[in-house]
Every structure is written in C-alpha cells, then in structure tokens.
Amino acid sequence: MKAKGNGQVLLTLAGCLAAGGLGTYLYASRVEARRYRIERVNVITGGANADKALGNATGDATVERASPHLDPEGLPPINLKILHLSDLHLSWPESHKMEFLSRVTNDDYDMVILTGDVFENYSGLPYAGSILSRRPRLGAYAVLGNHDYYDYTWFHKTFGRMVRRFRHPPVKREVGPLIDALENGGFKVMRNSSLTLAQERVHIVGIDYPGIAENDLRKLVAQAPEDHFVLSLLHVPHALESLMRAGVHLALGGHTHGGQVRVPLVGALLTDSELPRHEASGLLWRGETAIHISRGIGADPKTNFRLFCPPTATILQVRHQARRSGI
C-alpha cells in the first residue's frame, strides 16, 4: 500500500510539472510573444567626456550617455528621432505583429531603422509594403540578417547549436526578392555600403550579414565629412570594438532577441552571440561609441516564445555634438 501511495504522489508531481510546463509554454508563446511594447531611450554622443553614463537601458526608462562639457564653439547639435526595429521574422500569418507595426510607425520620425531578420521565409514578403505607415523625414534603412539569408530547419536550430558546423544550412537563400520587397515598401537596403545626408550632417553605414572586415568598415566611415554624425546598422553584434576604432558614433543592431527567455534577478540565459548576458539588449558602450541592441519584434516561428522579455520597438532620441576641429 505504501509503494502504491508513493507511486500516486510521484504521478501527481509529474502531472503538476507537466501542467506547469505546458502553461508556461502557452503563456510564453501565445501571450508574452504578442505583448508588444515601446521603449524610449535618450542618447548623447560626441563632445567631451562622452564615456560617462547616467543610467542603464532597462525597461521603459529614459537613458542617457552624457557629454556634459560640449564645446560652445562647436557646430549646432544634430538631433534625431529614430525608430529602431529588428528581428521581425515575417511569415504568414502575421496579423498581431502587423497591427503593432502599423501603429508604432505611424509617427513623425526622422529615420526608421530595421536591423535584420526581417523575413523568416518568402511567405512574409507580402507584408513588406505594410511595415511603414508613413515615410520618415530622412528615410527608412535596413540591413539583412541570418534568417534572411538562410532557411533554417529544426535540425539546424537544435543539433546545430551543439555542433557549430551544422548551425547554418549549406546553401544561402536568394535574397533578391527580399530586397525588392523591402525597397518597394520604402526601405533602402544597405549591404556593406554607406550614404551621406549632407544637409543633415548624417553619414549612414550599413553592414551586411555576417559582418565586414575592419579595414573595409574604416573606409566606409572615412567617407563621412569631418563634422557628420556616423550611424551604423548591423544585425549580429560582433567585434563591437571595431566600430569604436572606426569612429562610429551610434550603432544599431539586433539578433539577440534580448535573450528571448530571461530570469528575474539573473537576466538573459543566452544571447546567441559573443555578448555577455548582461549586454543582451539595451544601450551599450565601447569607448565613445554607443550601441543599441534591440530585443526585436518577433522570433523564429519554431521557437516563438518569450519569457520576461516582451517584443520591443525602441524610439531613440539622439543628440550628437560635433566640433569644428574634429569629432
């Protein structure tokens, strides 16, 4: 009788654990994965003492990296309102996600930046024309990510994480249709290229997946006139010190999903990158280079669940101070 009673207790415990696990999965995949939010971050670059932080990018808090001793003889500051989106992972159907994107892009931005993993597969292409509700004043810019280039299977998402050489499929996807869809939808897709908005004193550098050699990055940044604000777009946060050495003022990236699963008092369990867990998302610094890593809007549909890490769009209020004698 005692053995029978112990067996019933174990079965009850197993049932409770199974129910708890199922409940957590359903909440993470059906509730939190659709609990979209907007984060606002202030960042100041350039000037003197730009390496002193006033806060940490957590939650919806306003965060600044300050330059308290701006040169009074310097050029007028550059002020930009940028919407940073990342990791949409668009595939059919996407009603909830597209409703959020329609709402968040329906505002007066100077720029909208999209940092990769825009599509999960070709079924997401029809949504490209609906990402932007209105055209930003200075345009919308995008780079591609690994999910844009590769069609991942369960094998790559599971076994590939244990054996690195199986992490990606052997053949890349043809990205021409993805680029066409984005550009028809109002985005300029940048692939290891740069462009200058001379009247605004803004120089944009787009880094294609998987990355760029540092010498090539330096060449793209060097095309900026001396008094320009240098903004870089990338997907995978890799070799961030090279951005600092090249002279980038602000870089925007994604890929990490903020860890996607976070534990209270611990933070992200994984970042799927070289970043430490405490830098899985938010505003980071390498010297005087600010780097914002987005938590992203979506995820691979095969693992589309989030825990203590809701999908997030970020509005960046940027102020840059350049000096006449150099930056």
C-alpha positions in Angstrom: 0.0 0.0 0.0 2.9 2.3 0.9 4.6 1.8 -2.5 1.3 2.4 -4.2 0.9 5.6 -2.3 4.4 6.8 -3.3 3.6 6.0 -6.9 0.5 8.1 -6.8 2.4 11.0 -5.3 5.1 10.8 -8.0 2.4 10.7 -10.7 0.7 13.7 -9.2 4.0 15.6 -9.1 4.8 14.6 -12.6 1.4 15.8 -13.7 1.8 19.1 -11.9 5.2 19.7 -13.6 3.8 18.8 -17.0 0.9 21.1 -16.5 3.2 23.9 -15.3 5.5 23.4 -18.2 2.6 23.4 -20.7 1.1 26.5 -19.1 4.4 28.4 -19.2 4.9 27.4 -22.9 1.3 28.6 -23.8 1.8 31.9 -21.9 5.2 32.5 -23.4 4.2 31.7 -27.0 0.6 32.9 -27.0 0.6 35.8 -24.6 4.0 37.4 -24.0 5.2 36.8 -27.6 2.4 39.2 -28.6 2.7 41.7 -25.7 4.4 44.3 -27.9 5.8 47.4 -26.2 7.6 50.6 -27.0 10.8 51.6 -25.2 12.2 55.1 -25.2 15.9 55.8 -24.9 17.8 59.1 -25.0 21.5 59.0 -26.0 24.0 61.8 -26.3 27.2 61.3 -28.4 30.2 63.5 -29.3 31.7 66.4 -27.4 33.9 65.8 -24.3 33.6 63.1 -21.7 31.2 61.1 -23.8 32.2 58.0 -21.8 30.3 58.8 -18.7 27.0 57.0 -18.3 24.0 58.4 -16.5 21.9 55.2 -16.5 21.3 51.7 -17.8 18.9 50.8 -20.6 16.3 48.8 -18.7 12.6 48.7 -19.1 10.9 51.8 -20.4 13.3 54.1 -18.5 14.9 57.1 -20.2 18.6 56.5 -20.6 21.4 58.9 -21.4 25.1 58.8 -22.1 26.1 62.3 -21.4 28.7 64.8 -22.8 28.4 67.5 -20.1 31.2 69.7 -21.5 30.0 70.4 -25.0 32.2 72.8 -27.0 30.5 76.2 -27.0 32.3 77.0 -30.2 31.2 73.7 -31.8 28.6 73.2 -34.6 24.9 73.1 -33.8 24.0 69.7 -32.3 22.3 67.1 -34.5 19.0 65.9 -33.1 17.3 62.8 -34.5 14.2 60.8 -33.5 14.9 57.3 -34.7 12.6 54.3 -34.6 14.7 51.1 -34.2 13.0 47.8 -35.3 14.6 44.4 -35.5 14.0 40.7 -36.0 10.5 40.8 -37.4 10.8 37.3 -38.7 7.8 37.8 -41.0 5.9 34.8 -42.3 2.2 34.1 -42.9 0.1 34.8 -40.9 1.2 38.0 -39.0 -2.0 39.9 -38.0 -0.9 40.8 -34.5 2.6 41.9 -35.4 1.5 43.9 -38.4 -1.1 45.8 -36.3 1.6 46.8 -33.9 4.0 47.8 -36.7 1.2 49.9 -38.3 0.7 51.7 -35.0 4.3 52.3 -34.0 5.4 53.5 -37.4 2.6 56.0 -37.6 4.5 58.8 -36.0 6.9 61.6 -37.1 10.4 60.1 -37.1 13.5 61.4 -38.7 14.5 57.8 -39.6 13.2 54.2 -39.2 16.0 51.6 -38.9 15.4 47.9 -39.4 18.4 45.7 -38.4 17.9 42.4 -40.0 16.0 39.1 -39.8 13.1 40.8 -41.5 11.7 37.7 -43.1 11.5 34.1 -42.0 10.6 32.8 -45.4 9.1 34.0 -48.7 5.6 33.9 -47.3 6.4 37.0 -45.4 7.2 39.1 -48.5 3.7 40.5 -49.0 3.9 42.2 -45.6 6.9 44.3 -46.6 4.7 47.0 -48.0 2.8 47.4 -44.7 5.8 47.8 -42.3 5.8 51.6 -42.7 2.6 53.6 -42.1 4.3 56.8 -43.2 7.6 57.8 -44.7 10.2 59.1 -42.2 11.6 62.6 -42.8 15.1 61.3 -43.7 14.1 57.9 -45.0 14.0 54.3 -43.8 17.1 52.0 -43.9 17.5 48.3 -43.5 20.2 45.6 -43.3 19.7 41.8 -43.7 20.2 39.1 -41.0 21.0 35.4 -40.9 17.3 34.4 -41.2 17.0 36.5 -44.3 19.9 34.5 -45.9 19.1 31.0 -44.5 16.1 28.7 -44.4 16.6 27.1 -41.0 15.2 23.7 -40.1 14.7 22.1 -36.6 17.9 20.2 -37.2 19.9 23.5 -37.5 18.1 25.1 -34.6 18.7 22.2 -32.2 21.7 20.0 -33.2 23.3 23.0 -34.9 23.6 24.7 -31.6 25.7 21.8 -30.3 27.8 21.3 -33.4 28.8 24.6 -34.9 29.4 23.4 -38.4 25.7 22.5 -38.7 24.5 25.8 -37.3 23.5 27.1 -40.8 22.2 25.4 -43.9 24.9 24.8 -46.6 23.2 27.0 -49.2 22.1 30.6 -48.8 18.6 31.8 -49.9 18.3 34.1 -52.9 17.7 37.4 -51.2 16.9 39.4 -54.3 13.1 39.1 -53.8 13.5 40.2 -50.1 15.5 43.3 -51.1 13.0 44.2 -53.8 10.1 43.8 -51.4 11.7 46.0 -48.8 12.7 48.7 -51.2 9.2 48.7 -52.8 8.0 49.1 -49.2 10.1 52.3 -48.6 13.3 50.9 -47.2 16.8 51.5 -48.5 18.6 48.1 -48.1 22.3 48.6 -47.3 24.9 45.9 -47.9 28.4 46.9 -46.8 27.7 50.4 -48.2 27.3 54.0 -47.0 25.5 57.1 -47.9 25.7 60.7 -46.7 22.8 63.1 -46.0 24.8 66.2 -46.4 22.2 68.8 -45.4 21.6 66.9 -42.2 25.3 66.1 -41.5 24.5 62.4 -41.1 26.5 59.6 -42.6 24.9 56.1 -42.6 26.9 52.8 -42.8 25.1 49.6 -43.4 26.8 46.3 -42.5 25.6 43.2 -44.3 25.3 39.8 -42.6 27.6 38.2 -41.4 29.8 41.2 -41.0 32.6 43.3 -42.5 36.4 43.4 -42.4 37.6 46.2 -40.1 39.6 47.9 -42.9 36.5 48.0 -45.1 34.4 49.4 -42.3 37.1 52.1 -41.8 36.9 53.0 -45.5 33.1 53.4 -45.3 33.2 55.5 -42.2 36.1 57.6 -43.6 33.7 58.7 -46.4 31.9 60.9 -43.8 32.8 64.6 -43.8 34.5 65.6 -40.5 31.5 67.2 -38.8 29.0 64.4 -39.6 27.2 62.1 -37.3 28.1 58.5 -38.2 25.3 56.0 -37.7 25.9 52.3 -38.4 23.4 49.5 -39.0 24.2 45.8 -38.4 22.4 42.6 -37.4 24.8 40.4 -35.4 26.6 42.3 -32.6 30.1 41.1 -33.4 33.5 42.8 -32.9 31.9 45.9 -31.5 35.3 47.4 -30.7 35.9 47.7 -34.4 33.0 50.2 -34.5 34.7 52.3 -31.9 38.1 52.2 -33.7 36.5 53.1 -37.0 34.8 56.2 -35.4 31.2 55.2 -35.5 29.1 57.4 -33.1 26.0 55.2 -32.8 25.4 51.6 -34.0 22.1 49.8 -34.0 21.9 46.0 -34.0 19.6 43.1 -33.2 19.9 39.3 -33.4 19.9 38.5 -29.6 16.1 39.0 -29.0 17.3 40.3 -25.6 17.9 36.7 -24.7 14.2 35.8 -25.5 14.0 34.0 -22.2 15.0 35.9 -19.1 15.0 35.0 -15.4 14.3 37.6 -12.8 17.5 38.8 -11.0 19.5 36.8 -13.5 18.6 38.2 -16.9 19.1 36.6 -20.2 20.1 32.9 -20.2 21.6 33.1 -23.7 22.5 35.9 -26.2 23.3 33.7 -29.3 26.3 36.0 -29.8 29.6 37.0 -28.3 27.9 39.4 -26.0 27.8 38.7 -22.2 24.3 38.0 -20.8 24.1 41.4 -19.1 24.5 43.1 -22.6 21.8 41.0 -24.3 19.9 44.2 -25.1 19.7 47.9 -24.5 22.3 50.7 -24.7 25.9 49.5 -24.6 29.2 51.5 -24.9 32.6 50.8 -26.4 34.6 53.8 -25.7 32.7 56.8 -27.1 30.6 54.6 -29.4 27.0 54.0 -28.4 25.5 50.7 -29.4 21.8 49.9 -29.1 20.8 46.2 -29.3 17.1 45.6 -29.9 15.0 42.9 -28.2 13.3 42.6 -31.5 9.6 42.3 -32.5 9.4 38.6 -33.5 11.3 35.3 -33.4 11.7 32.1 -35.4 8.2 30.6 -35.5 9.7 27.3 -34.4 10.7 28.9 -31.1 8.3 31.9 -30.9 8.1 32.2 -27.2 9.3 34.9 -24.8 9.5 34.9 -21.1 10.1 38.1 -19.1 11.3 39.6 -22.4 8.4 41.0 -24.4 8.9 42.1 -28.1 10.0 45.7 -28.2 10.4 48.6 -30.6 12.7 51.4 -29.5 12.4 55.1 -30.0 15.8 56.7 -29.8 16.1 60.4 -29.1 19.7 61.1 -30.3 21.7 64.3 -29.8 25.1 64.5 -31.3 27.6 67.3 -30.8 30.5 67.6 -33.3 33.5 70.0 -33.0 34.7 72.2 -35.8 38.3 71.0 -35.2 37.3 67.3 -35.3 34.9 64.9 -33.6 
